[in-house]
Amino acid sequence: GEAIYMAGKAVGGEIGRAFLADVKDLNEFVTKVKGILSDLKVGILKVVSADTEKGKFVIAGDECASCSGTPVTGQPICNFEGGVIAGLLKFFLKKEVKVVEVKCWALGDKTCEFEVTVL
């Protein structure tokens, strides 16, 4: 899982450099990221909550490339998507972040959900 997460994080950073270098505002960032990840078939993201002061975000993903329609295994499996989110947010915030998947199709949930903590 860690290697896949790191690969996703690298991809997220590259997407940031390629498409988001001029974005200054969180709302614009979120809107652009949604479009890019949808175009790339990574999934459809939405921000459930964002507390920039505390450095905590909750991001949900639908139509997730890694797990949509997979059987319940009891383990969250969307390490790549979590890594992409981490890479994108690290690029935008200029701070290291940790992303933990707390809901997943593979856990029996109907969506994937990621908790993000700015370190």
C-alpha positions as CSV (number, residue, x, y, z in Angstrom):
1,G,0.0,0.0,0.0
2,E,2.7,2.5,0.9
3,A,4.5,2.2,-2.5
4,I,1.1,2.8,-4.3
5,Y,0.4,5.7,-2.0
6,M,3.8,7.3,-2.8
7,A,3.2,6.8,-6.5
8,G,-0.1,8.5,-6.3
9,K,1.5,11.3,-4.3
10,A,4.1,11.8,-7.1
11,V,1.3,11.9,-9.7
12,G,-0.6,14.4,-7.6
13,G,2.4,16.7,-7.4
14,E,3.0,16.4,-11.1
15,I,-0.7,17.3,-11.8
16,G,-0.2,20.3,-9.5
17,R,2.8,21.5,-11.4
18,A,1.2,20.9,-14.8
19,F,-2.2,22.4,-14.2
20,L,-2.5,24.3,-11.0
21,A,0.6,26.4,-10.7
22,D,-1.3,29.7,-10.9
23,V,-4.2,28.7,-8.6
24,K,-4.2,30.8,-5.3
25,D,-7.7,30.2,-3.9
26,L,-9.0,27.0,-2.3
27,N,-12.3,27.1,-4.1
28,E,-10.6,27.5,-7.5
29,F,-8.2,24.7,-6.6
30,V,-11.0,22.3,-5.7
31,T,-13.0,23.1,-8.8
32,K,-10.0,22.6,-11.1
33,V,-8.9,19.4,-9.3
34,K,-12.5,17.9,-9.7
35,G,-12.4,18.5,-13.4
36,I,-8.9,17.1,-13.9
37,L,-9.5,13.9,-11.8
38,S,-12.8,13.3,-13.5
39,D,-11.1,13.7,-17.0
40,L,-8.4,11.3,-15.9
41,K,-11.0,8.8,-14.6
42,V,-9.4,8.8,-11.1
43,G,-12.8,9.6,-9.6
44,I,-15.3,12.3,-8.7
45,L,-14.1,14.2,-5.6
46,K,-16.1,16.4,-3.3
47,V,-14.9,18.3,-0.2
48,V,-17.1,17.2,2.8
49,S,-15.4,19.6,5.2
50,A,-12.4,21.9,5.2
51,D,-11.0,23.6,8.3
52,T,-7.9,25.4,7.0
53,E,-7.1,26.8,10.5
54,K,-6.9,23.4,12.0
55,G,-5.5,21.9,8.9
56,K,-8.2,19.2,8.6
57,F,-10.1,18.2,5.5
58,V,-12.5,15.4,4.7
59,I,-12.7,14.5,1.0
60,A,-15.2,12.0,-0.5
61,G,-14.7,10.2,-3.8
62,D,-17.3,8.5,-6.0
63,E,-16.6,6.3,-9.1
64,C,-13.2,5.6,-7.6
65,A,-10.9,3.9,-10.1
66,S,-9.4,1.5,-7.6
67,C,-12.4,0.1,-5.9
68,S,-15.7,1.0,-7.6
69,G,-17.8,-2.2,-7.6
70,T,-15.2,-4.3,-5.8
71,P,-16.2,-6.9,-3.2
72,V,-16.0,-6.2,0.5
73,T,-12.6,-7.2,1.8
74,G,-12.5,-5.4,5.1
75,Q,-9.5,-3.3,4.0
76,P,-9.6,0.1,2.5
77,I,-7.8,-0.2,-0.9
78,C,-7.6,3.2,-2.5
79,N,-4.0,4.0,-1.7
80,F,-3.4,5.5,-5.1
81,E,-6.2,8.0,-4.8
82,G,-5.2,8.9,-1.3
83,G,-1.7,9.5,-2.6
84,V,-3.0,11.7,-5.4
85,I,-5.0,13.8,-2.9
86,A,-1.9,14.1,-0.7
87,G,0.3,15.2,-3.6
88,L,-2.2,17.8,-4.8
89,L,-2.8,19.3,-1.4
90,K,1.0,19.3,-0.6
91,F,1.5,21.2,-3.8
92,F,-1.2,23.7,-3.1
93,L,-0.6,24.2,0.6
94,K,3.2,24.0,0.4
95,K,3.0,21.8,3.5
96,E,3.3,18.0,4.1
97,V,-0.1,16.3,4.5
98,K,-1.2,12.8,5.7
99,V,-4.2,11.2,4.0
100,V,-6.0,8.3,5.6
101,E,-8.9,6.5,3.9
102,V,-11.7,6.0,6.4
103,K,-14.5,4.8,4.1
104,C,-14.2,2.5,1.0
105,W,-16.3,0.2,-1.2
106,A,-14.0,-2.6,0.1
107,L,-15.2,-1.8,3.6
108,G,-18.8,-2.0,2.5
109,D,-19.3,1.8,2.2
110,K,-21.0,3.3,-0.8
111,T,-18.3,6.0,-1.2
112,C,-14.7,6.5,-0.4
113,E,-13.7,9.0,2.2
114,F,-10.3,10.4,3.0
115,E,-9.3,12.3,6.2
116,V,-6.5,14.8,5.5
117,T,-4.3,16.2,8.2
118,V,-1.8,19.0,7.4
119,L,1.4,18.2,9.3
